[in-house]
Amino acid sequence: MSPVNDTNFTHAVFLLTGIPGQDNIHLWISTPFCFMYAISIAGNSVIILIIKTDPTLHKPMYIFLFVLGVIDIGISVATMPTILGIFLFNSREISLDACFAQLFFIHSLQCTESSVLLLMAFDRLIAICNPLRYTSILTLSRTAILGLVFVLRGVAVMFPLPFLLKRFRYCQSNVLSHSYCLHQEVMKLACADIRVSSIYGLSVTLLTTGLDSLLILFSYVMILKTVLTVTSLPESLRALNTCVSHLCALMLFYTPIISLSAIHRFGEGTSPLLPILLGYVYLLVPPLMNPIVYSVKSKHLRARIIRVFIK
C-alpha cells in the first residue's frame, strides 16, 4: 500500500492483522472465535430476555446486569465483522471512516461498561453497609437516571476521538497490529503532531476507567471494613459471597484493559504477540464470561434460566 497523501486521504484504507505467522491456519483459528461470539451473544441475550420479562428481577442489581449484557452484545457486534472477516475470508482492508466508527463504539462501550461496574460496586456497598435503606436509596428511578448519565458520559467523552483522528494525514505504515481499530494504535500511524490527541486520550482514560477503578476500590475497602465488624463468621462470608460475581467481572474487565493500555504507551520492547493476544482477551473474554459468572453465582437468575430451558 502506497503512502497516503492529501489527495487520496479520503480513499485510504488501513490493513488489519490477524495472528502474525499463523496465516495458514487462520481458518482453524476462526472456529473458537465463532464459538465465543455465539456463546457471548446467546448468553447475554438470554439474561437480557429473562430480566426484561420477569418482574421479580426488576431490581437495581439485575438492571445493571441487564445494561452490562447490552454493552457486551454491542462490543461483540462492533468487533465481529473485522475479526471474523480476517480469519474466515482474509479480508484485511478497512476504510478510515469505518475504522474511526469502530474505535468510537469500542471505546465508548468499554467506558460505559466501566461505569456500570462502578454502579454495581455501589449497589453492593449500599446492600452490605446500609441494607435497611437500600430500597430507599437505590429506587428504580434513581437507578435509571444513573444508568442514563453514565451511558451519556461514555458517548460524550469518546465522541471527539474520531474527529481528532480524521484531521491527520496517514502517510506512514497503514498496517494495524490488531484485527480491529483502537485509538492509541491508529493515532501512532499519523504523520503529524499527535500530542493533543494523545493527551486527550490519556486524560479520558484516567478520568473514566482510572477514576472508576479507584472508586470501585474505595467501595470494596468500605465493604471489607463493614464485614470485618460483623462478629459472626457465617454472616461475613454470606455478605462477601454476594460480591464474588462482581469481583470476577472486575478482574475480567480491568486486567486486560490496563495491561493493553500500558503496553501500547510504554511497552516498546515487549513481544509483538503479547498485545495481540491481550487484545483478544480484552474484547472477547468479558462478554463471554460475564453471563456465565452471573448465571452461576446468582441463585435467583440461575433458577429463572433453568425454568426457561426446562419449559
RACOR-V413213 format. One record per residue. N is the residue number from 1. RES is the residue in three letters. PHI is phi in radians with two decimals (* if undefined). PSI is psi in whole degrees, -180 to 180 (NA if undefined). D_CENTER is the distance of its C-alpha to the mean C-alpha in Angstrom with 1 decimal. Layout:
BEGIN
<<N RES PHI PSI D_CENTER> <N RES PHI PSI D_CENTER>>
END
This chain:
BEGIN
<<1 MET * 128 31.9> <2 SER -1.33 158 34.1> <3 PRO -1.04 153 33.0> <4 VAL -1.69 130 31.8> <5 ASN -2.09 -175 34.2> <6 ASP -1.11 -31 34.6> <7 THR -1.34 -30 36.4> <8 ASN -2.00 22 33.9> <9 PHE -1.04 -43 30.7> <10 THR -1.24 -14 29.7> <11 HIS -1.84 4 30.3> <12 ALA -1.28 158 28.4> <13 VAL -2.32 156 25.7> <14 PHE -1.76 153 23.2> <15 LEU -1.90 120 23.4> <16 LEU -1.46 161 20.4> <17 THR -2.22 138 20.8> <18 GLY -1.48 -117 20.2> <19 ILE -1.94 112 21.4> <20 PRO -0.99 137 24.4> <21 GLY 1.42 -2 27.6> <22 GLN -2.09 27 26.5> <23 ASP -1.08 -32 27.3> <24 ASN -1.28 -16 30.0> <25 ILE -2.06 19 27.8> <26 HIS -1.02 -36 24.8> <27 LEU -1.13 -37 26.0> <28 TRP -1.25 -37 25.9> <29 ILE -1.15 -27 22.5> <30 SER -1.13 -24 21.3> <31 THR -1.07 -52 22.3> <32 PRO -1.13 -31 19.6> <33 PHE -1.15 -44 17.0> <34 CYS -1.07 -41 18.6> <35 PHE -1.11 -43 18.8> <36 MET -1.14 -42 15.2> <37 TYR -1.12 -42 14.3> <38 ALA -1.11 -45 17.2> <39 ILE -1.15 -41 16.4> <40 SER -1.08 -51 12.8> <41 ILE -1.19 -42 14.1> <42 ALA -1.17 -46 17.3> <43 GLY -1.09 -47 16.0> <44 ASN -1.19 -34 13.7> <45 SER -1.15 -40 16.6> <46 VAL -1.09 -45 19.1> <47 ILE -1.11 -43 17.4> <48 ILE -1.07 -45 17.1> <49 LEU -1.12 -42 20.7> <50 ILE -1.16 -45 22.1> <51 ILE -1.13 -37 20.8> <52 LYS -1.19 -38 22.0> <53 THR -1.62 -12 25.4> <54 ASP -1.85 108 26.2> <55 PRO -1.07 -27 27.5> <56 THR -1.21 -15 27.6> <57 LEU -1.74 8 23.8> <58 HIS -1.45 67 23.7> <59 LYS -2.22 158 22.9> <60 PRO -0.89 -45 20.3> <61 MET -1.06 -42 18.5> <62 TYR -1.36 -28 18.2> <63 ILE -1.15 -42 17.5> <64 PHE -1.11 -38 14.4> <65 LEU -1.15 -36 13.6> <66 PHE -1.05 -49 14.5> <67 VAL -1.12 -39 12.1> <68 LEU -1.07 -39 9.2> <69 GLY -1.13 -41 10.7> <70 VAL -1.09 -43 11.1> <71 ILE -1.10 -44 7.5> <72 ASP -1.11 -39 6.9> <73 ILE -1.14 -40 10.1> <74 GLY -1.07 -42 9.4> <75 ILE -1.13 -41 6.8> <76 SER -1.10 -44 9.6> <77 VAL -1.16 -35 12.3> <78 ALA -1.24 -32 11.3> <79 THR -1.75 -20 11.4> <80 MET -1.06 -44 14.0> <81 PRO -1.03 -43 17.0> <82 THR -1.37 -40 17.0> <83 ILE -1.15 -50 16.1> <84 LEU -1.24 -30 18.6> <85 GLY -1.08 -38 20.9> <86 ILE -1.24 -49 21.4> <87 PHE -1.34 -27 21.9> <88 LEU -1.65 -40 24.0> <89 PHE -2.13 3 25.9> <90 ASN 0.94 37 25.6> <91 SER -1.62 102 24.5> <92 ARG -1.75 -20 23.3> <93 GLU -1.40 140 24.1> <94 ILE -2.50 133 21.9> <95 SER -1.21 162 23.4> <96 LEU -1.08 -46 22.5> <97 ASP -1.10 -41 21.7> <98 ALA -1.14 -38 19.5> <99 CYS -1.16 -44 17.7> <100 PHE -1.11 -40 17.3> <101 ALA -1.13 -42 16.1> <102 GLN -1.13 -45 13.4> <103 LEU -1.17 -31 12.1> <104 PHE -1.11 -47 12.4> <105 PHE -1.16 -41 10.3> <106 ILE -1.08 -50 7.5> <107 HIS -1.24 -39 7.8> <108 SER -1.19 -39 8.8> <109 LEU -1.20 -39 6.1> <110 GLN -1.13 -40 3.6> <111 CYS -1.11 -42 7.1> <112 THR -1.17 -38 7.8> <113 GLU -1.11 -39 5.5> <114 SER -1.05 -41 7.1> <115 SER -1.15 -41 10.2> <116 VAL -1.12 -40 10.3> <117 LEU -1.11 -34 10.2> <118 LEU -1.15 -43 13.0> <119 LEU -1.11 -37 14.8> <120 MET -1.18 -36 14.8> <121 ALA -1.15 -41 16.3> <122 PHE -1.11 -38 18.8> <123 ASP -1.06 -45 19.6> <124 ARG -1.16 -36 20.5> <125 LEU -1.08 -47 22.4> <126 ILE -1.18 -41 24.6> <127 ALA -1.12 -33 25.1> <128 ILE -1.64 -41 26.4> <129 CYS -1.51 -26 28.1> <130 ASN -2.50 61 29.5> <131 PRO -1.12 -29 29.7> <132 LEU -1.20 -25 32.8> <133 ARG -1.85 12 31.1> <134 TYR -1.02 -51 27.7> <135 THR -1.20 -28 28.6> <136 SER -1.41 -27 30.2> <137 ILE -1.44 -52 27.4> <138 LEU -1.72 73 24.4> <139 THR -1.32 165 26.1> <140 LEU -1.11 -37 24.5> <141 SER -1.17 -43 25.2> <142 ARG -1.15 -38 23.7> <143 THR -1.07 -44 20.6> <144 ALA -1.12 -41 20.3> <145 ILE -1.13 -45 21.1> <146 LEU -1.06 -44 18.5> <147 GLY -1.07 -44 15.8> <148 LEU -1.14 -41 17.2> <149 VAL -1.07 -43 17.6> <150 PHE -1.31 -31 14.0> <151 VAL -1.13 -45 12.9> <152 LEU -1.13 -35 15.8> <153 ARG -1.09 -45 14.8> <154 GLY -1.08 -40 11.4> <155 VAL -1.23 -44 13.6> <156 ALA -1.15 -46 16.6> <157 VAL -1.27 -25 15.4> <158 MET -1.63 -11 13.7> <159 PHE -1.05 -39 16.7> <160 PRO -1.22 -19 19.1> <161 LEU -0.97 -51 17.1> <162 PRO -1.06 -36 18.5> <163 PHE -1.26 -35 21.9> <164 LEU -1.13 -40 22.1> <165 LEU -1.28 -32 21.5> <166 LYS -1.19 -20 23.9> <167 ARG -1.28 -20 26.7> <168 PHE -1.52 157 26.9> <169 ARG -1.68 142 29.0> <170 TYR -2.01 83 27.5> <171 CYS -1.84 5 30.7> <172 GLN -1.61 -162 29.4> <173 SER -1.04 138 27.8> <174 ASN -1.85 22 25.5> <175 VAL -1.71 121 23.9> <176 LEU -1.62 149 20.2> <177 SER -1.55 -4 19.3> <178 HIS -2.02 173 16.1> <179 SER -1.55 13 16.0> <180 TYR -2.71 174 14.0> <181 CYS -1.77 134 14.2> <182 LEU -2.20 148 12.7> <183 HIS -1.04 -46 14.5> <184 GLN -1.04 -38 15.9> <185 GLU -1.39 -44 17.4> <186 VAL -1.06 -40 18.8> <187 MET -1.03 -37 20.3> <188 LYS -1.21 -17 22.3> <189 LEU -1.47 -6 24.1> <190 ALA -1.34 139 25.7> <191 CYS -1.74 66 29.4> <192 ALA -2.75 176 29.5> <193 ASP -1.32 113 28.9> <194 ILE -1.83 15 25.2> <195 ARG -1.08 -42 25.6> <196 VAL -1.10 -47 24.6> <197 SER -1.13 -40 21.4> <198 SER -1.16 -45 20.6> <199 ILE -1.13 -41 21.6> <200 TYR -1.13 -45 19.6> <201 GLY -1.07 -44 16.3> <202 LEU -1.16 -40 17.0> <203 SER -1.11 -42 18.2> <204 VAL -1.10 -42 15.1> <205 THR -1.09 -43 12.9> <206 LEU -1.20 -38 15.6> <207 LEU -1.45 -12 16.1> <208 THR -1.94 -79 12.6> <209 THR -1.09 -42 10.4> <210 GLY -1.13 -47 13.9> <211 LEU -1.15 -41 15.7> <212 ASP -1.03 -43 13.2> <213 SER -1.14 -37 13.5> <214 LEU -1.16 -42 17.3> <215 LEU -1.17 -35 17.7> <216 ILE -1.14 -43 16.0> <217 LEU -1.06 -43 18.4> <218 PHE -1.08 -40 21.2> <219 SER -1.06 -43 20.5> <220 TYR -1.32 -27 20.9> <221 VAL -1.11 -44 23.9> <222 MET -1.14 -38 25.5> <223 ILE -1.12 -46 24.7> <224 LEU -1.09 -39 26.4> <225 LYS -1.07 -41 29.2> <226 THR -1.22 -43 29.9> <227 VAL -1.15 -38 29.6> <228 LEU -1.21 -18 32.0> <229 THR -1.47 -10 34.6> <230 VAL -1.38 126 34.8> <231 THR -1.28 -31 37.9> <232 SER -1.46 123 37.2> <233 LEU -1.12 -44 35.1> <234 PRO -1.02 -39 34.1> <235 GLU -1.17 -38 32.9> <236 SER -1.12 -46 30.8> <237 LEU -1.14 -36 29.3> <238 ARG -1.14 -40 28.7> <239 ALA -1.16 -44 26.9> <240 LEU -1.19 -30 24.6> <241 ASN -1.12 -28 24.0> <242 THR -1.25 -12 22.3> <243 CYS -1.75 -6 19.5> <244 VAL -1.08 -47 19.0> <245 SER -1.11 -39 16.3> <246 HIS -1.19 -39 14.3> <247 LEU -1.11 -38 15.1> <248 CYS -1.11 -43 13.8> <249 ALA -1.09 -38 10.4> <250 LEU -1.11 -45 10.5> <251 MET -1.12 -42 11.8> <252 LEU -1.11 -33 9.4> <253 PHE -1.51 -52 6.4> <254 TYR -1.40 -32 8.8> <255 THR -1.06 -54 11.3> <256 PRO -1.24 -34 9.9> <257 ILE -1.19 -40 8.2> <258 ILE -1.23 -41 11.5> <259 SER -1.11 -44 13.6> <260 LEU -1.17 -41 12.5> <261 SER -1.11 -41 13.0> <262 ALA -1.16 -39 16.3> <263 ILE -1.16 -42 17.5> <264 HIS -1.11 -34 17.1> <265 ARG -1.65 -32 19.1> <266 PHE -2.22 -10 21.5> <267 GLY -1.69 62 21.7> <268 GLU -1.15 -34 24.4> <269 GLY -1.67 7 26.3> <270 THR -1.37 164 23.7> <271 SER -1.11 136 23.8> <272 PRO -1.15 -19 22.2> <273 LEU -1.34 -27 21.0> <274 LEU -1.10 -51 18.9> <275 PRO -1.13 -29 16.2> <276 ILE -1.17 -47 16.2> <277 LEU -1.15 -41 15.7> <278 LEU -1.10 -34 13.0> <279 GLY -1.10 -39 11.2> <280 TYR -1.22 -41 11.5> <281 VAL -1.08 -41 10.4> <282 TYR -1.02 -36 7.3> <283 LEU -1.89 -23 6.3> <284 LEU -1.77 -33 8.9> <285 VAL -1.30 -47 9.5> <286 PRO -1.00 -47 7.0> <287 PRO -1.08 -29 7.8> <288 LEU -1.32 -43 11.2> <289 MET -1.55 -28 11.9> <290 ASN -0.97 -50 10.8> <291 PRO -1.13 -32 13.6> <292 ILE -1.20 -47 16.0> <293 VAL -1.07 -48 15.7> <294 TYR -1.24 -31 16.2> <295 SER -1.19 -36 18.9> <296 VAL -1.30 -42 20.7> <297 LYS -1.53 -25 20.7> <298 SER -1.59 110 21.3> <299 LYS -1.11 -43 25.0> <300 HIS -1.16 -44 25.2> <301 LEU -1.17 -40 22.3> <302 ARG -1.11 -40 23.5> <303 ALA -1.11 -41 27.0> <304 ARG -1.16 -40 26.0> <305 ILE -1.14 -45 24.2> <306 ILE -1.08 -40 27.3> <307 ARG -1.10 -40 29.5> <308 VAL -1.11 -46 27.9> <309 PHE -1.30 -29 28.3> <310 ILE -1.16 -41 31.8> <311 LYS -1.08 NA 32.8>>
END
